[in-house]
Amino acid sequence: LDAADGFYKFIPRTAIYIIEILYFSAFAVGAYFWYVYADLSGTDRGAERKKRLHRRLFQALPLFLLLAVLVISCFDGCIFMLDGKNKYHRGAFFFLQPVTVYAYLAASVIRSLSTCVKKTAFWRHDEVLSNIICAAAVSVAGTAQLIVPESPFLIAGASVAALIIYVNSLEGMVSLD
């Protein structure tokens, strides 16, 4: 979606709004699922996981609100707007998107740290530590992209996080074999 910015002069205005909504949504949905992953990896299998599943809808409420405001933004420009030349500009409530994302990432780090402290989850320390490192990589890259919006820092941070997860899963497979 970052690459599409260079082609905005050739794309219809409606498609640009859809691209922007997808862009903001992808970051927010990814952060929410990162939180869910950190929460699930920090719990024991069984009844405790089932209890947490009932809270997922409540935990996703900020995400649903952000998605609704993103759609509304197409009409009133509260999060983002396009000028007459289809140039992107931040709206007055742009801050809602990074605040939502970073709240989910911070919650995932806190959840992972609390799992590390538990003695019952000692065998999961590598997985939990990689969760913390990945959330930090995405947070730092996202912050850099907020400061310099034209740069593709976020995709670099997400790529590092995906690579860490992949290596961690390979290590898990090797140790199980």
KENU-575297 format. One record per residue: residue in three letters; chain; x, y, z of N, C-alpha, C in turn. Coordinates in steps of 0.2 Angstrom, whole numbers, always signed. Example, Ala and Ser with C-alpha at 12.3 -4.5 7.8 and 13.67 -1.06 7.14 Angstrom:
PT  res  chain    npx    npy    npz   capx   capy   capz    cpx    cpy    cpz
PT  ala      A    +66    -28    +39    +62    -22    +39    +66    -16    +39
PT  ser      A    +64    -11    +35    +68     -5    +36    +64     +0    +39
This chain:
PT  res  chain    npx    npy    npz   capx   capy   capz    cpx    cpy    cpz
PT  leu      A     +4     -6     +0     +0     +0     +0     +4     +6     +0
PT  asp      A    +10     +6     +3    +15    +12     +3    +17    +13     -5
PT  ala      A    +18     +8     -9    +20     +9    -16    +14    +12    -20
PT  ala      A     +8    +11    -18     +2    +14    -22     +2    +22    -22
PT  asp      A     +6    +25    -17     +6    +32    -16     +8    +35    -22
PT  gly      A    +13    +32    -26    +16    +35    -32    +12    +35    -38
PT  phe      A     +6    +31    -37     +2    +30    -43     -5    +33    -42
PT  tyr      A     -5    +37    -37    -12    +41    -35    -14    +45    -40
PT  lys      A    -10    +48    -44    -13    +52    -50    -16    +48    -55
PT  phe      A    -15    +42    -55    -18    +37    -61    -24    +33    -58
PT  ile      A    -25    +34    -51    -30    +30    -48    -37    +34    -47
PT  pro      A    -43    +31    -48    -49    +35    -46    -49    +37    -38
PT  arg      A    -52    +42    -37    -52    +45    -30    -55    +40    -25
PT  thr      A    -60    +36    -27    -64    +31    -23    -59    +26    -21
PT  ala      A    -55    +24    -26    -50    +18    -25    -45    +21    -20
PT  ile      A    -43    +27    -20    -38    +30    -16    -40    +30     -9
PT  tyr      A    -47    +31     -8    -50    +31     -1    -50    +24     +2
PT  ile      A    -51    +19     -3    -51    +12     -1    -44    +10     +1
PT  ile      A    -39    +12     -3    -32    +10     -1    -30    +13     +5
PT  glu      A    -32    +19     +7    -30    +22    +13    -34    +19    +19
PT  ile      A    -40    +17    +18    -43    +14    +24    -40     +7    +25
PT  leu      A    -38     +3    +19    -35     -3    +20    -28     -2    +24
PT  tyr      A    -25     +3    +22    -18     +4    +25    -19     +5    +32
PT  phe      A    -23    +10    +34    -24    +11    +42    -27     +5    +45
PT  ser      A    -31     +2    +42    -35     -4    +45    -30    -10    +46
PT  ala      A    -25    -11    +41    -20    -16    +41    -16    -16    +48
PT  phe      A    -14    -10    +49     -9     -9    +55    -13    -10    +61
PT  ala      A    -19     -7    +62    -23     -8    +68    -25    -15    +69
PT  val      A    -28    -19    +64    -30    -26    +64    -24    -30    +66
PT  gly      A    -18    -29    +63    -12    -32    +64    -10    -31    +72
PT  ala      A    -10    -25    +74     -9    -24    +81    -13    -28    +86
PT  tyr      A    -20    -28    +84    -25    -32    +88    -23    -39    +88
PT  phe      A    -22    -42    +83    -20    -49    +82    -14    -51    +86
PT  trp      A     -9    -46    +86     -3    -47    +89     -4    -47    +97
PT  tyr      A     -9    -43    +99    -11    -43   +106    -14    -50   +108
PT  val      A    -19    -52   +103    -22    -59   +104    -17    -65   +104
PT  tyr      A    -12    -64   +100     -7    -69   +100     -3    -69   +106
PT  ala      A     -1    -63   +109     +3    -63   +115     -1    -66   +121
PT  asp      A     -8    -64   +121    -12    -66   +126    -13    -74   +126
PT  leu      A    -14    -77   +120    -14    -84   +119     -8    -88   +121
PT  ser      A     -2    -85   +119     +4    -89   +120     +6    -88   +127
PT  gly      A     +3    -84   +131     +5    -83   +138     +0    -87   +142
PT  thr      A     -5    -90   +140    -10    -94   +144     -9   -101   +143
PT  asp      A    -11   -105   +148    -11   -112   +147    -17   -115   +143
PT  arg      A    -16   -120   +140    -21   -123   +136    -27   -125   +141
PT  gly      A    -33   -125   +138    -39   -127   +142    -44   -121   +144
PT  ala      A    -46   -122   +150    -51   -118   +153    -50   -110   +153
PT  glu      A    -43   -109   +155    -41   -102   +155    -42    -98   +148
PT  arg      A    -40   -102   +143    -40    -99   +136    -48    -98   +134
PT  lys      A    -52   -103   +136    -59   -102   +134    -62    -96   +138
PT  lys      A    -60    -94   +144    -62    -88   +147    -60    -82   +144
PT  arg      A    -54    -82   +141    -51    -76   +138    -55    -75   +131
PT  leu      A    -57    -80   +128    -61    -80   +122    -67    -76   +122
PT  his      A    -70    -76   +128    -76    -72   +129    -75    -64   +129
PT  arg      A    -69    -63   +131    -67    -56   +132    -65    -53   +125
PT  arg      A    -64    -57   +120    -61    -54   +114    -65    -49   +110
PT  leu      A    -71    -49   +111    -76    -44   +108    -75    -38   +111
PT  phe      A    -75    -38   +118    -74    -32   +122    -67    -29   +120
PT  gln      A    -62    -33   +120    -55    -30   +118    -54    -27   +111
PT  ala      A    -59    -30   +107    -58    -27   +100    -62    -21    +99
PT  leu      A    -66    -18   +104    -70    -13   +103    -66     -6   +101
PT  pro      A    -60     -5   +103    -57     +1   +100    -55     +0    +93
PT  leu      A    -54     -6    +91    -52     -8    +84    -59     -6    +80
PT  phe      A    -64     -9    +82    -71     -8    +78    -72     +0    +78
PT  leu      A    -71     +3    +83    -72    +11    +83    -68    +14    +78
PT  leu      A    -61    +12    +78    -57    +15    +74    -59    +14    +66
PT  leu      A    -61     +8    +65    -63     +6    +58    -69    +10    +56
PT  ala      A    -74    +11    +61    -79    +15    +59    -77    +23    +58
PT  val      A    -73    +25    +62    -71    +32    +61    -67    +33    +54
PT  leu      A    -63    +27    +52    -60    +28    +46    -64    +28    +40
PT  val      A    -70    +24    +40    -75    +25    +35    -78    +32    +35
PT  ile      A    -80    +34    +41    -82    +41    +41    -78    +46    +39
PT  ser      A    -71    +45    +39    -66    +50    +37    -66    +51    +30
PT  cys      A    -69    +46    +26    -70    +47    +19    -74    +53    +17
PT  phe      A    -79    +55    +22    -84    +60    +20    -82    +66    +24
PT  asp      A    -79    +66    +30    -77    +72    +33    -70    +74    +35
PT  gly      A    -66    +69    +33    -59    +70    +34    -56    +70    +41
PT  cys      A    -59    +67    +45    -57    +67    +52    -50    +64    +53
PT  ile      A    -49    +58    +50    -42    +55    +51    -38    +57    +45
PT  phe      A    -40    +56    +39    -36    +58    +33    -41    +61    +28
PT  met      A    -38    +65    +23    -42    +68    +18    -37    +69    +12
PT  leu      A    -41    +69     +6    -37    +70     +0    -39    +77     -3
PT  asp      A    -34    +81     -5    -35    +87     -8    -38    +86    -16
PT  gly      A    -38    +92    -19    -40    +92    -26    -36    +88    -31
PT  lys      A    -29    +87    -29    -24    +84    -33    -23    +76    -30
PT  asn      A    -28    +74    -26    -28    +67    -23    -21    +67    -18
PT  lys      A    -19    +72    -16    -14    +72    -11    -16    +71     -4
PT  tyr      A    -13    +66     -1    -15    +64     +6    -13    +69    +11
PT  his      A    -18    +70    +16    -16    +75    +22    -19    +72    +28
PT  arg      A    -16    +73    +34    -19    +70    +40    -24    +75    +42
PT  gly      A    -29    +71    +45    -35    +75    +48    -34    +77    +56
PT  ala      A    -39    +80    +59    -38    +82    +66    -38    +77    +70
PT  phe      A    -41    +71    +69    -41    +65    +73    -37    +60    +71
PT  phe      A    -31    +61    +67    -27    +56    +65    -24    +52    +70
PT  phe      A    -23    +56    +76    -19    +53    +82    -23    +46    +84
PT  leu      A    -29    +46    +83    -33    +40    +85    -30    +33    +82
PT  gln      A    -28    +33    +76    -25    +27    +73    -19    +25    +77
PT  pro      A    -14    +29    +77     -8    +27    +81     -9    +25    +88
PT  val      A    -13    +29    +92    -15    +28    +99    -18    +21    +99
PT  thr      A    -22    +19    +95    -26    +13    +95    -20     +7    +94
PT  val      A    -16     +8    +89    -11     +3    +87     -6     +2    +93
PT  tyr      A     -4     +8    +96     +2     +7   +101     -1     +5   +107
PT  ala      A     -8     +6   +109    -11     +3   +115    -11     -4   +114
PT  tyr      A    -13     -7   +108    -13    -14   +108     -6    -17   +108
PT  leu      A     -1    -14   +105     +6    -16   +105     +9    -16   +112
PT  ala      A     +7    -11   +116     +9    -10   +123     +6    -15   +127
PT  ala      A     +0    -17   +126     -4    -22   +130     -1    -29   +129
PT  ser      A     +1    -30   +122     +5    -36   +121    +11    -37   +124
PT  val      A    +15    -32   +125    +22    -32   +128    +21    -33   +135
PT  ile      A    +16    -30   +138    +14    -31   +146    +12    -38   +147
PT  arg      A     +8    -40   +143     +5    -47   +143    +11    -52   +143
PT  ser      A    +16    -51   +138    +21    -55   +137    +26    -55   +143
PT  leu      A    +27    -49   +146    +32    -48   +151    +29    -52   +158
PT  ser      A    +22    -51   +158    +19    -55   +164    +20    -62   +163
PT  thr      A    +20    -65   +157    +20    -72   +156    +28    -74   +158
PT  cys      A    +32    -70   +156    +39    -71   +158    +41    -72   +165
PT  val      A    +37    -68   +169    +38    -68   +176    +35    -75   +179
PT  lys      A    +30    -77   +176    +27    -84   +179    +32    -89   +178
PT  lys      A    +32    -93   +184    +36    -99   +184    +33   -105   +180
PT  thr      A    +27   -105   +179    +23   -110   +175    +24   -110   +168
PT  ala      A    +26   -104   +165    +27   -103   +158    +34   -103   +156
PT  phe      A    +39   -106   +160    +46   -105   +159    +48   -108   +152
PT  trp      A    +45   -114   +150    +46   -117   +144    +44   -113   +138
PT  arg      A    +41   -107   +139    +39   -103   +134    +43    -96   +133
PT  his      A    +48    -96   +137    +52    -89   +137    +54    -87   +130
PT  asp      A    +56    -92   +126    +59    -89   +120    +53    -87   +115
PT  glu      A    +47    -90   +116    +42    -87   +112    +39    -81   +114
PT  val      A    +39    -80   +121    +37    -74   +124    +42    -68   +123
PT  leu      A    +48    -69   +123    +53    -64   +122    +53    -62   +115
PT  ser      A    +52    -67   +110    +51    -65   +103    +45    -60   +102
PT  asn      A    +40    -62   +106    +34    -57   +105    +36    -50   +107
PT  ile      A    +39    -49   +113    +41    -43   +115    +46    -39   +110
PT  ile      A    +51    -43   +107    +55    -40   +102    +51    -38    +96
PT  cys      A    +47    -42    +94    +43    -41    +88    +39    -35    +89
PT  ala      A    +35    -34    +94    +31    -28    +96    +35    -22    +96
PT  ala      A    +41    -23    +99    +45    -17    +99    +48    -15    +92
PT  ala      A    +50    -20    +88    +52    -18    +81    +46    -14    +77
PT  val      A    +40    -17    +78    +35    -14    +74    +33     -7    +77
PT  ser      A    +34     -6    +84    +32     +0    +87    +38     +6    +85
PT  val      A    +44     +4    +85    +49     +9    +83    +49    +11    +76
PT  ala      A    +47     +6    +72    +47     +7    +64    +40    +11    +63
PT  gly      A    +35    +10    +67    +29    +14    +66    +30    +21    +68
PT  thr      A    +33    +22    +74    +35    +29    +76    +39    +32    +71
PT  ala      A    +44    +29    +68    +48    +32    +63    +44    +34    +57
PT  gln      A    +40    +30    +55    +35    +32    +49    +31    +38    +51
PT  leu      A    +28    +38    +57    +24    +44    +59    +28    +50    +59
PT  ile      A    +34    +50    +60    +39    +56    +60    +40    +58    +53
PT  val      A    +42    +53    +49    +44    +54    +42    +39    +50    +38
PT  pro      A    +33    +52    +36    +28    +48    +33    +29    +46    +26
PT  glu      A    +34    +49    +23    +35    +46    +16    +40    +40    +16
PT  ser      A    +42    +38    +21    +47    +33    +22    +43    +26    +23
PT  pro      A    +46    +21    +21    +43    +14    +22    +46    +10    +28
PT  phe      A    +47    +14    +33    +49    +11    +39    +45     +5    +42
PT  leu      A    +38     +6    +42    +34     +1    +45    +34     -6    +41
PT  ile      A    +35     -6    +35    +36    -12    +31    +42    -16    +33
PT  ala      A    +47    -12    +35    +54    -14    +37    +53    -17    +44
PT  gly      A    +50    -14    +48    +48    -17    +55    +44    -23    +55
PT  ala      A    +39    -23    +51    +35    -29    +51    +38    -35    +48
PT  ser      A    +43    -33    +43    +47    -39    +40    +52    -42    +45
PT  val      A    +55    -37    +49    +59    -40    +55    +55    -44    +59
PT  ala      A    +49    -42    +61    +45    -46    +66    +43    -52    +63
PT  ala      A    +41    -52    +56    +39    -59    +53    +45    -63    +53
PT  leu      A    +51    -61    +52    +57    -65    +51    +58    -68    +58
PT  ile      A    +58    -64    +64    +59    -67    +70    +54    -72    +72
PT  ile      A    +47    -71    +70    +42    -76    +71    +44    -83    +67
PT  tyr      A    +46    -82    +61    +48    -88    +57    +54    -92    +60
PT  val      A    +59    -88    +62    +65    -92    +65    +63    -95    +71
PT  asn      A    +58    -92    +75    +56    -95    +82    +52   -101    +81
PT  ser      A    +48   -101    +75    +44   -107    +74    +48   -112    +71
PT  leu      A    +54   -111    +67    +58   -116    +65    +62   -119    +71
PT  glu      A    +64   -115    +76    +67   -117    +82    +63   -122    +86
PT  gly      A    +57   -120    +86    +52   -124    +89    +51   -131    +86
PT  met      A    +51   -131    +79    +50   -137    +76    +56   -142    +77
PT  val      A    +62   -139    +77    +68   -143    +77    +68   -146    +84
PT  ser      A    +66   -142    +89    +67   -145    +96    +61   -150    +97
PT  leu      A    +56   -150    +94    +51   -155    +94    +53   -161    +91
PT  asp      A    +56   -161    +85    +59   -167    +82    +64   -170    +85
